[in-house]
């Protein structure tokens, strides 16, 4: 230990230089990294009044034949979260909102002009078109946009609670709030459309069965099932927050989420110090190894 301390004192200038180098490097990195803002909202499952087969008892078997599901609201909430991992859904959202360039070409946000800053080598913000290299377009793939967008969005379910915290991080606080609101609406609409389509098919199936049977008792059963499905259809068509309901409005964030510049500088300085100490600690072994190899 004493020898190590002596080595540190002997090579103190090298230690100081390495620490200063890492400190300056981390300082530059921290201050050239653009600010990101995080919009967030608390979500809860929407009330599940539309479950038609719940409480049907012995009619449950016939209900399943008609395509009527007794799934709980938790199943739909799970589907809503999994849609964020679906390339087709996210790609459709990106294209419908024309935000591919904002995801892949934006490099920051100008607070003075309230405008996004783009990579001029990749995207022309004036003509709103991707640059070319000869005859080849520099536009990134849709898969790249999907992967980048997925890193921006987080849906975190609280333990022992139905609450879901939805967040979206981006350079512009206004755009972060707008995108998060639009994304939640798109998720609700997607599942709503699926349920409406399935319910319409179930009603059509039940209508056909009513026409085919002459048994009054069986017709009554089909009418009861169809009545439940019509109720489901009505609720599905009028409810906007179909699966995920916002507890409150999404507010535009006022303070940045990252980078934590002081933390970056401190960690960079510590890393430089540790690296310097490691070099000093291993230097005698390296010198001994070089001597052995030279003999």
C-alpha positions in Angstrom: 0.0 0.0 0.0 2.9 2.3 0.9 4.6 1.6 -2.4 1.3 2.4 -4.2 1.0 5.7 -2.5 4.6 6.5 -3.4 3.8 5.7 -7.0 0.8 8.0 -6.9 3.0 10.8 -5.6 5.7 10.1 -8.2 3.2 10.1 -11.1 1.0 12.8 -9.6 1.3 15.0 -12.7 0.1 12.2 -14.9 -2.8 11.6 -12.5 -3.7 15.2 -12.5 -3.5 15.4 -16.3 -5.7 12.4 -16.8 -8.3 13.6 -14.3 -8.3 17.0 -15.9 -8.7 15.5 -19.4 -11.7 13.4 -18.3 -13.2 16.3 -16.5 -13.0 18.6 -19.5 -14.2 15.9 -21.8 -17.2 15.1 -19.6 -17.9 18.9 -19.3 -17.9 19.3 -23.1 -20.1 16.3 -23.5 -22.6 17.4 -20.9 -23.0 20.9 -22.4 -23.2 19.8 -26.1 -25.9 17.2 -25.3 -29.3 18.8 -26.0 -31.9 19.1 -23.3 -34.8 16.6 -23.3 -38.2 17.1 -21.7 -40.5 14.4 -20.3 -44.2 14.7 -20.7 -46.1 12.4 -18.4 -49.7 11.4 -17.5 -51.3 9.0 -15.0 -53.6 6.4 -16.7 -56.2 4.1 -15.3 -58.2 1.3 -17.0 -61.5 2.7 -18.3 -64.6 1.2 -16.7 -65.5 -2.0 -18.4 -69.2 -1.8 -18.8 -69.2 -3.4 -22.2 -68.4 -7.0 -21.3 -71.4 -8.7 -22.7 -70.9 -12.3 -21.7 -70.2 -11.5 -18.0 -73.0 -13.0 -15.9 -74.5 -15.0 -18.8 -74.0 -18.2 -16.9 -75.1 -21.2 -19.0 -75.1 -19.0 -22.1 -71.4 -18.6 -21.9 -70.8 -21.6 -24.3 -73.1 -20.2 -26.9 -71.5 -16.7 -26.4 -68.1 -18.1 -27.2 -69.5 -19.7 -30.4 -70.7 -16.3 -31.5 -67.3 -14.8 -30.9 -68.4 -13.0 -27.7 -65.4 -12.7 -25.4 -65.6 -12.6 -21.6 -62.1 -11.1 -21.3 -61.5 -8.7 -18.4 -60.4 -5.2 -18.8 -56.9 -6.2 -17.7 -56.5 -8.1 -21.0 -57.2 -5.0 -23.0 -54.9 -2.9 -20.8 -52.2 -5.5 -21.5 -52.9 -5.3 -25.2 -52.7 -1.5 -25.0 -49.2 -1.7 -23.5 -48.0 -4.4 -26.0 -49.1 -2.2 -29.0 -46.0 -0.1 -28.2 -43.9 -3.1 -29.2 -45.9 -3.7 -32.4 -43.9 -2.4 -35.4 -47.0 -2.1 -37.6 -48.9 0.0 -35.1 -46.0 2.3 -34.2 -45.0 2.7 -37.9 -48.6 3.6 -38.7 -48.7 6.2 -35.9 -45.4 7.7 -37.1 -46.6 7.9 -40.7 -50.1 9.3 -39.9 -48.6 12.1 -37.9 -45.6 12.7 -40.3 -43.0 12.7 -37.5 -40.3 10.4 -38.9 -38.0 13.3 -39.6 -38.6 14.8 -36.1 -37.7 11.4 -34.6 -34.6 10.7 -36.6 -33.2 14.0 -37.9 -33.9 16.4 -35.1 -30.9 17.2 -32.9 -32.3 19.7 -30.4 -34.8 22.5 -29.8 -34.2 26.3 -30.2 -35.8 27.9 -27.2 -35.6 31.4 -28.8 -37.5 30.5 -32.0 -39.4 27.5 -30.5 -38.3 25.4 -33.4 -36.6 22.0 -33.8 -33.0 21.9 -34.9 -32.3 19.3 -37.6 -29.1 17.6 -38.9 -28.5 19.6 -42.1 -26.4 16.7 -43.5 -29.4 14.4 -43.3 -32.6 16.5 -43.7 -33.6 19.8 -45.3 -36.0 21.5 -43.0 -36.8 24.2 -45.6 -38.1 21.7 -48.3 -39.0 19.1 -45.6 -37.1 16.4 -47.5 -34.3 14.0 -46.9 -30.9 14.7 -48.4 -29.4 12.5 -51.0 -26.0 11.1 -51.7 -25.9 11.0 -55.5 -29.0 9.1 -56.5 -29.4 7.4 -53.1 -31.7 8.9 -50.5 -30.3 9.3 -47.0 -33.7 8.7 -45.4 -33.4 6.1 -42.6 -35.6 3.0 -42.6 -39.0 2.7 -40.9 -37.4 0.1 -38.6 -34.9 2.8 -37.4 -37.8 5.2 -36.6 -39.7 2.4 -34.7 -36.6 1.5 -32.6 -35.9 5.2 -31.8 -39.5 6.0 -30.9 -39.7 3.0 -28.6 -36.8 4.4 -26.5 -38.7 7.7 -26.1 -41.9 6.1 -24.7 -42.4 4.3 -21.3 -45.6 2.8 -19.9 -44.9 1.8 -16.3 -47.5 -0.1 -14.4 -47.5 0.5 -10.6 -47.2 -2.5 -8.4 -50.4 -3.5 -6.6 -52.2 -0.7 -8.4 -54.1 -0.3 -11.7 -52.3 3.0 -12.3 -50.0 3.3 -15.3 -47.5 6.2 -15.7 -47.1 7.0 -19.3 -44.1 9.2 -20.3 -42.6 10.5 -23.5 -39.2 12.2 -23.7 -38.2 14.6 -26.5 -36.3 17.8 -27.2 -39.4 20.0 -27.3 -41.7 20.1 -24.3 -44.7 21.1 -26.4 -44.2 18.3 -28.9 -43.6 15.7 -26.2 -47.0 16.5 -24.7 -48.7 16.5 -28.1 -47.2 13.2 -29.1 -48.1 11.5 -25.8 -51.7 12.7 -26.0 -51.9 11.5 -29.6 -50.3 8.2 -28.8 -52.8 7.4 -26.0 -55.7 8.4 -28.3 -54.3 6.1 -31.1 -54.0 3.1 -28.7 -57.6 3.6 -27.5 -58.8 4.0 -31.1 -57.0 0.8 -32.3 -58.5 -1.4 -29.6 -61.9 0.2 -30.0 -61.9 -0.5 -33.8 -60.9 -4.1 -33.1 -63.8 -4.6 -30.6 -66.3 -2.8 -32.9 -65.4 -5.0 -35.8 -65.6 -8.2 -33.7 -68.9 -7.1 -32.2 -70.4 -6.4 -35.6 -69.4 -9.9 -36.7 -71.0 -11.4 -33.6 -74.2 -9.6 -34.2 -74.3 -10.7 -37.8 -73.7 -14.3 -36.8 -76.5 -14.1 -34.2 -78.9 -12.7 -36.8 -78.2 -15.6 -39.1 -78.8 -18.1 -36.3 -82.1 -16.4 -35.4 -83.3 -16.8 -39.0 -82.1 -20.4 -39.2 -83.8 -21.8 -36.0 -87.5 -22.4 -35.4 -87.2 -23.1 -31.7 -88.6 -20.2 -29.7 -86.4 -21.0 -26.6 -83.3 -20.9 -28.7 -84.3 -17.7 -30.4 -84.8 -16.1 -27.0 -81.2 -17.1 -26.2 -79.9 -15.6 -29.4 -81.9 -12.4 -28.9 -80.5 -12.0 -25.4 -76.9 -12.5 -26.6 -77.6 -10.0 -29.5 -79.0 -7.4 -27.1 -75.8 -7.6 -25.1 -73.7 -7.2 -28.2 -75.7 -4.2 -29.4 -75.1 -2.6 -26.0 -71.4 -3.4 -26.3 -71.3 -1.8 -29.8 -73.0 1.4 -28.6 -70.6 1.8 -25.8 -67.6 1.1 -28.0 -68.6 3.6 -30.6 -69.3 6.6 -28.2 -66.4 6.1 -25.7 -63.2 8.0 -26.6 -61.1 6.8 -23.7 -61.9 3.2 -24.5 -59.2 1.3 -22.6 -56.8 3.9 -21.0 -58.3 6.8 -19.2 -56.3 9.9 -18.3 -56.6 10.9 -14.7 -55.8 14.5 -15.6 -54.7 16.5 -18.7 -51.1 16.1 -20.1 -49.3 19.3 -19.1 -46.3 20.7 -21.1 -43.2 20.0 -19.0 -41.4 23.2 -17.9 -38.0 21.8 -16.7 -35.7 19.5 -18.6 -35.5 15.8 -17.8 -32.0 15.2 -18.9 -29.0 15.5 -19.2 -28.0 15.9 -15.6 -24.9 18.0 -16.5 -23.4 18.2 -13.0 -23.8 14.5 -12.5 -22.1 13.8 -15.9 -19.1 16.0 -15.0 -18.7 14.5 -11.5 -18.9 10.9 -12.9 -16.4 11.8 -15.7 -14.0 13.2 -13.1 -14.3 10.1 -10.9 -13.8 7.8 -14.0 -10.6 9.7 -14.9 -9.3 9.4 -11.3 -10.0 5.6 -11.2 -8.4 5.1 -14.6 -5.3 6.9 -13.5 -5.1 4.9 -10.3 -5.6 1.7 -12.3 -2.8 2.6 -14.7 -0.4 3.3 -11.8 -1.4 0.1 -10.0 -0.7 -2.1 -13.1 2.4 -0.2 -14.3 4.9 -2.3 -12.2 3.3 -5.5 -13.5 3.6 -4.3 -17.1 7.2 -3.3 -16.6 8.0 -6.7 -15.1 6.3 -8.5 -17.9 8.2 -6.4 -20.5 11.5 -7.3 -18.8 10.7 -11.0 -18.8 9.7 -10.9 -22.5 12.9 -9.1 -23.5 15.2 -11.6 -21.8 
